[in-house]
Amino acid sequence: MDCSPPASSVHGIFQARVLEWGALAFSYYYCYYIFVGNDQVHSWTLITSQALDTAWRVVKGSVTLAVSFLAAILCYFRRLQLYLGHRLKWWIGYLQRRFKRNLSVEAEVDLLSYCAREWKGETPHAKLMRKAYEELFWRRHIKCVRQVRRDNYDALRSVLFQIFSRGLAFPSWMKEKDIVKLPEKLLFSQGCNWIQQYSFGPEKYTGSNVFGKLRRCVELLKTQWTEFSGIKDYHKRGSMCNILFSDALLEYKLYEALKFIMLYQVTEVYEQMKTKKVIPSLFRLLFTRETSSDPLSFMMNHLNSVGDTCGLEQIDMFILGYSLEVKIKVFRLFKFNSRDFEVCYPEESLREWPEISLLTENDRHYHIPVF
């Protein structure tokens, strides 16, 4: 009996073994592929992660640097803005203080608003002043006021400002005489050598320099008055007044010229009185005072102090109006409800002189009412 397996069985076993070996080989190669492939994927992931991390650090550093730079620039410009703003504010304040300080006649303001600001409270005097301002506003038709710098020239300033701003003409007597030569005339024609003791406001005795200085002051007054009286345009005169009355040095010379004009008129009338001529009553009153019995005593005891320690007194206002041929109407607010509330200097004008209005709260300082 043949015990060998049949050929078909051997063939089947061989085929099974081949399939088993193939499966093992496939499993081996598959496992190898999986192992190697995973390692390559891990390597590429690591490289990519490192590249991205490096790129992020570079970008982050650049962004941080850029942000820091921008912050520094913003901080610089902020500090620059604050510095420039501070300097600009300082310069604006400086210029405002400078021009406001030098602007001796301020712009128009509402009369009642000014009164409400200046006279608060319920004291009897404050109530009286408010009633006086209301009288000016409602019955005298004064709607605005120009504040005038409070010093010992303010009466002269208030009058001269209105003469120039209105373009008033020279007084008739000034048209007939060369006022620039009046200082020498007093000395040489009338023997008034005492004129050397004339004081220019805060300045004291100036000796032989008086005549040259007075001549320059009077010449400036003549030049400015001629210029303003020749301008027909009201707004142009106003602009020029703002320029002139912001120059303290020029103002000072003009006011000293006005003082000298007053002294000249007192001297002229005094000479007329000595020859028994009729003189205005205000000068008779002037010469009856012990402190102004003649031109020298008037100058020494009164006029030399004007601009220095005191302003114009009432009798001086009469002389100023007479010398400039203007009627100075003054509303004395502290005299409200009395006959002295409204006064004129001089009371009896010789001709139809132009009228100039002032208001005062105390007979020391004056402002300009605007109708």
C-alpha positions as a printed Julia matrix, in Angstrom:
371×3 Matrix{Float64}:
   0.0     0.0    0.0
   1.44    3.22  -1.11
   1.77    5.54   1.99
   3.06    8.7    0.1
   0.63   11.56  -0.08
  -1.04   12.19  -3.34
   0.4    14.86  -5.69
  -2.61   17.16  -5.35
  -2.2    17.2   -1.6
   1.5    18.12  -1.82
   0.67   20.88  -4.24
  -1.92   22.26  -1.9
   0.47   22.21   1.05
   3.15   24.03  -0.98
   0.69   26.61  -2.11
  -0.37   27.19   1.49
   3.24   27.6    2.55
   3.9    30.13  -0.23
   0.88   32.1    0.82
   2.03   32.01   4.44
   5.5    33.2    3.51
   4.07   35.95   1.33
   1.84   37.07   4.15
   4.79   37.17   6.52
   6.89   39.12   4.03
   4.07   41.52   3.43
   3.61   41.96   7.17
   7.32   42.57   7.58
   7.53   45.1    4.78
   4.31   46.77   5.95
   5.6    47.05   9.49
   8.9    48.43   8.17
   7.11   50.95   6.01
   4.89   52.02   8.87
   7.84   52.4   11.19
  10.04   54.32   8.75
   7.12   56.46   7.5
   6.07   57.51  11.0
   9.64   58.49  11.8
   9.84   60.68   8.64
   6.5    62.32   9.43
   7.66   63.03  12.97
  10.9    64.52  11.63
   9.09   66.81   9.19
   6.65   67.89  11.9
   9.53   68.73  14.22
  11.34   70.74  11.55
   8.16   72.59  10.62
   7.43   73.34  14.26
  10.96   74.63  14.8
  10.74   76.8   11.66
   7.42   78.23  12.69
   8.7    78.87  16.2
  11.77   80.64  14.83
   9.67   82.67  12.42
   7.27   83.6   15.21
  10.14   84.7   17.44
  11.51   86.85  14.59
   8.08   88.3   13.83
   7.36   88.79  17.53
  10.68   90.55  18.03
  10.09   92.76  14.97
   6.56   93.57  16.09
   7.75   94.3   19.63
  10.52   96.51  18.28
   8.11   98.3   15.95
   5.58   98.81  18.73
   8.28  100.1   21.06
   9.52  102.44  18.33
   6.02  103.73  17.64
   5.4   104.15  21.35
   8.64  106.12  21.66
   7.67  108.3   18.69
   4.2   108.88  20.11
   5.68  109.7   23.49
   8.15  112.1   21.87
   5.48  113.86  19.84
   3.23  113.99  22.89
   5.95  115.65  24.92
   6.75  117.9   21.97
   3.07  118.82  21.7
   2.9   119.58  25.41
   6.08  121.66  25.22
   4.97  123.59  22.15
   1.52  124.05  23.66
   3.08  125.37  26.84
   5.37  127.74  24.92
   2.53  128.89  22.67
   0.32  129.53  25.69
   3.15  131.46  27.32
   3.73  133.62  24.24
   0.01  134.26  23.8
  -0.25  135.26  27.43
   2.86  137.42  27.13
   1.57  139.23  24.05
  -1.87  139.64  25.58
  -0.36  141.03  28.77
   1.93  143.28  26.79
  -0.71  144.75  24.51
  -3.4   144.79  27.12
  -1.09  146.59  29.49
  -0.17  149.13  26.82
  -3.69  149.62  25.51
  -4.61  152.57  27.69
  -8.13  152.97  26.25
  -9.94  149.65  25.98
 -12.62  148.58  23.53
 -16.28  149.35  24.11
 -18.17  147.14  26.57
 -21.84  147.13  27.47
 -22.51  149.72  30.14
 -24.83  147.66  32.32
 -22.59  144.58  32.06
 -19.66  146.67  33.2
 -21.74  148.03  36.09
 -22.85  144.54  37.15
 -19.24  143.36  37.16
 -17.84  146.33  39.06
 -20.63  147.04  41.54
 -21.83  143.88  43.23
 -23.21  143.64  46.71
 -25.92  145.47  48.59
 -24.03  148.31  50.21
 -25.65  151.77  49.91
 -22.81  152.98  47.69
 -23.07  149.97  45.34
 -26.82  150.49  45.03
 -26.28  154.19  44.28
 -23.74  153.39  41.56
 -26.06  150.85  39.93
 -28.86  153.4   39.85
 -26.5   155.98  38.33
 -25.46  153.57  35.57
 -29.09  152.71  34.88
 -29.79  156.43  34.56
 -27.05  156.75  31.97
 -28.27  153.71  30.05
 -32.02  154.35  29.96
 -32.3   158.15  30.05
 -29.01  159.46  28.74
 -28.79  156.78  26.01
 -25.26  155.78  26.91
 -25.04  152.13  25.88
 -21.33  151.36  26.18
 -18.24  152.52  28.01
 -14.54  152.55  27.24
 -12.4   151.82  30.26
  -9.4   154.11  30.59
  -6.21  153.09  32.34
  -6.29  154.26  35.92
  -3.3   156.49  36.49
  -2.69  160.18  37.05
  -2.96  160.96  33.34
  -6.38  159.4   32.77
  -8.35  162.69  32.56
  -5.95  164.01  29.91
  -6.03  160.64  28.16
  -9.83  160.49  28.1
 -10.12  163.96  26.57
  -7.32  163.61  24.01
  -8.55  160.19  22.87
 -11.95  161.66  22.0
 -10.42  164.66  20.25
  -8.34  162.38  18.04
 -10.95  159.65  17.51
 -13.51  162.26  16.42
 -11.03  164.18  14.28
 -11.74  167.53  15.94
  -9.98  170.57  14.52
  -7.36  172.7   16.2
  -8.58  175.35  18.65
  -8.85  178.73  16.94
  -6.0   180.26  18.92
  -3.67  177.41  17.96
  -4.35  178.1   14.29
  -3.13  181.65  14.77
   0.08  180.75  16.6
   2.86  178.26  16.11
   2.5   176.33  19.33
   5.9   174.7   18.86
   7.52  178.07  19.66
   5.49  178.69  22.81
   8.15  177.43  25.29
  10.69  179.93  23.96
   8.05  182.63  23.86
   7.35  182.24  27.57
  11.04  182.55  28.33
  12.18  185.31  26.01
   9.04  187.41  25.48
   7.49  187.17  28.92
  10.57  186.51  31.03
   9.25  183.31  32.56
  12.6   181.8   33.43
  10.88  179.85  36.2
   9.68  177.5   33.44
  12.95  175.62  34.0
  11.35  174.16  37.14
   8.68  172.42  35.08
   8.34  168.7   35.94
   7.43  166.02  33.43
   5.19  163.83  35.52
   7.38  161.51  37.61
  10.48  163.34  36.37
  11.66  166.17  38.56
  13.68  169.23  37.78
  15.35  169.07  34.38
  16.99  172.53  34.21
  17.99  173.88  30.84
  16.74  170.73  29.11
  13.15  171.79  29.77
  12.76  173.94  26.66
  14.01  171.37  24.19
  11.93  168.66  25.78
   8.8   170.81  25.9
   9.31  171.8   22.29
   9.49  168.14  21.21
   6.35  167.31  23.19
   4.38  170.23  21.73
   5.64  169.43  18.23
   4.42  165.84  18.6
   1.01  167.09  19.76
   0.75  169.41  16.77
   1.8   166.67  14.31
  -0.59  164.06  15.7
  -3.5   166.46  15.99
  -3.0   167.65  12.41
  -2.86  164.08  11.16
  -5.99  162.92  12.97
  -8.03  165.99  12.06
  -7.21  165.4    8.41
  -8.56  161.82   8.35
 -12.2   161.63   7.31
 -12.71  157.89   7.77
 -13.93  157.12  11.28
 -12.66  153.51  11.29
  -9.2   154.58  10.16
  -9.02  157.14  12.96
 -10.08  154.41  15.39
  -7.33  152.09  14.2
  -4.74  154.83  14.49
  -5.97  155.68  17.99
  -5.49  152.07  19.03
  -1.9   152.24  17.82
  -1.14  155.61  19.36
  -2.76  154.86  22.71
  -0.78  151.65  23.09
   2.55  153.49  22.99
   3.24  154.68  26.52
   6.19  156.89  25.53
   4.26  158.82  22.89
   1.27  159.17  25.22
   3.47  160.55  27.95
   4.8   163.25  25.62
   1.31  164.2   24.45
   0.0   164.61  27.99
   2.96  166.74  28.99
   2.26  168.9   25.94
  -1.34  169.34  27.12
  -0.09  170.33  30.57
   2.17  172.93  29.03
  -0.69  174.27  26.87
  -2.69  174.72  30.07
   0.24  176.52  31.71
   0.62  178.77  28.68
  -3.05  179.75  28.81
  -2.84  180.47  32.54
   0.17  182.68  31.89
  -1.57  184.5   29.02
  -4.7   185.18  31.08
  -2.6   186.28  34.04
  -0.87  188.86  31.84
  -4.28  190.06  30.64
  -5.48  190.36  34.23
  -2.49  192.54  35.11
  -3.5   194.93  32.32
  -7.05  195.11  33.73
  -8.6   193.17  30.87
 -11.72  191.1   31.39
 -10.88  187.45  32.0
 -13.11  184.37  32.3
 -14.52  183.78  35.76
 -12.82  180.42  36.12
  -9.41  182.11  36.02
 -10.46  184.64  38.63
 -11.33  181.68  40.84
  -7.96  180.12  40.07
  -5.96  183.2   40.99
  -7.85  183.77  44.25
  -6.44  180.53  45.67
  -3.28  180.9   47.7
  -1.73  177.87  46.02
  -2.3   179.24  42.49
  -2.18  183.02  42.81
   0.11  183.27  39.78
   1.38  180.96  36.98
   4.48  179.94  38.93
   2.56  178.84  42.03
   0.0   177.08  39.81
   2.81  175.15  38.13
   4.7   174.32  41.31
   1.74  173.44  43.52
  -0.6   171.8   41.02
   0.56  171.19  37.47
   3.9   169.59  38.27
   2.13  166.9   40.31
  -0.21  165.9   37.46
   0.92  162.54  36.08
   3.04  161.92  39.17
   1.15  162.0   42.46
  -2.27  163.25  41.37
  -4.53  163.87  38.4
  -6.5   166.91  37.35
  -8.66  168.69  39.87
 -11.96  170.27  38.94
 -10.42  173.7   38.4
  -7.83  172.05  36.15
 -10.62  170.5   34.09
 -11.98  174.01  33.51
  -8.58  175.17  32.3
  -8.16  172.11  30.06
 -11.53  172.66  28.38
 -10.82  176.35  27.92
  -7.33  175.7   26.49
  -8.52  173.08  23.99
 -11.8   174.89  23.24
 -13.95  171.88  24.06
 -16.85  171.57  26.45
 -16.09  168.68  28.8
 -19.29  167.17  30.19
 -18.68  164.88  33.15
 -21.2   162.48  34.68
 -20.2   162.23  38.34
 -21.88  158.98  39.29
 -21.21  159.25  43.0
 -23.26  162.49  42.93
 -26.34  160.77  41.52
 -29.64  162.44  42.48
 -27.92  165.77  43.09
 -27.37  168.9   41.02
 -23.68  167.97  40.68
 -24.43  164.71  38.89
 -23.76  166.34  35.51
 -21.24  169.18  35.26
 -19.51  170.95  32.37
 -16.01  172.37  32.14
 -16.13  175.24  31.42
 -19.71  176.0   32.3
 -19.85  179.02  30.04
 -18.2   178.29  26.7
 -17.44  181.32  24.58
 -18.48  179.66  21.33
 -20.17  176.53  20.12
 -17.31  174.33  21.15
 -17.42  170.57  20.54
 -18.7   168.56  23.48
 -16.72  165.71  25.02
 -18.27  163.41  27.63
 -16.59  161.61  30.51
 -17.86  159.62  33.45
 -16.27  159.26  36.84
 -17.07  157.31  39.96
 -14.92  159.36  42.32
 -13.56  162.54  40.61
 -10.15  160.87  40.38
 -10.43  158.38  37.53
 -12.37  158.8   34.31
 -13.85  156.59  31.61
 -15.32  157.35  28.2
 -19.1   156.9   27.69
 -20.28  155.82  24.24
 -23.67  157.06  23.11
